[in-house]
Amino acid sequence: MSSAQAIARSNIALAKYWGKRDVRRNLPAVPSVSLTLDRFSTTTEVHFSKQLSADCLFLDDQQQQGKPLERVQQLLDRVRSLSDEKRFARVVSHNNFPTASGLASSASGFAALAAAALQASGMRWTPAQASDLARRSSASAARSIFAAFSELPAGRRGVTKLAARPLHNVDHWDVALVAALTSHVAKSVGSTEGMQRSKKTAPNYNDWLKQAPRLCRQIRKGIRERDLEQTGTAMEKSTMLFHSVAMCASPPILYWNAATISALHAVHALRERGVAAYATMDAGPHVKVLCQAPDAARIQQALRRVAGVLSTVVLRPGPGVEAKDLDENS
Ligand code: DP6
């Protein structure tokens, strides 16, 4: 038996990925930049064994079938085709956050799985290889391979491999993301489906494709210069454009709820009082507020008072993926 374990953390995009250039290869149509977080991690073990007659997956102690298992099998197949490892695998995965919390994304899951599977296969692998492998399963997962700030470029014609690249490490900038959770219900439309529907039906989709690279450059520059106003302003534009594309799809995709809007008003009110706070939302109703770390407590307090906000959490820049071999008997 060959076994390994990896841990990866979730990430939040500051410059959003929304839209695929190539669905089959899962190549994004726009570049994205994200912050890997210090919390919300997935720990995954991969055990290749000749005793197994098929791959199997346990997620938070529940055996999985159907789509979740298929996506894991596809990743394992890729590792088997790259390495000398040809056996089936048992995959055991744990999230340290409630899977239905809505902050859960596939990012930490596929980043941890990619690293654990490569490590267990006995291959010598690089973070770029793990990122490319994770990206095939879920593009946002490519960014969770790296610590703190990283970028996933857009796919280009004729390019089949695509990995995220690290931009800046954890100690580059003392920022925080204050997350306001506004629902316990899983998102209404999954990202993959939402992106395809946006591409096919939203009249402003092409405009988004034009604007996104410029916003991404501004965000990268803002992060490099540790300029919160520049980063936050472009980040809000990226979020609003992506959500307006989703809202203009047919049928419309509205990820927000009433508390999302109330939280946005609270962020604007904070800014009017001189607090540098900027909001972003993913394919769900939660609001994440980017700020200087010393302002996080004040922002958290303000968000707690917003009607419909169920809980809040302060997130900080976190490390990249970590993988290790496991004892054969473990
Ligand atoms: C709104 O990475 O979940 O969170 O590649 O189809 O698995 P797939 O999509 P996914 O999309 C994430 C979309 C987003 C923005 C982002 O994280 O960049």
Boltz pocket constraint, residues with backbone or C-beta under 6 A from the ligand:
constraints:
  - pocket:
      binder: B
      contacts: [[A, 11], [A, 12], [A, 13], [A, 15], [A, 16], [A, 17], [A, 18], [A, 26], [A, 32], [A, 105], [A, 106], [A, 135], [A, 137], [A, 138], [A, 139], [A, 140], [A, 141], [A, 191], [A, 192], [A, 281], [A, 282], [A, 283]]
      max_distance: 6.0
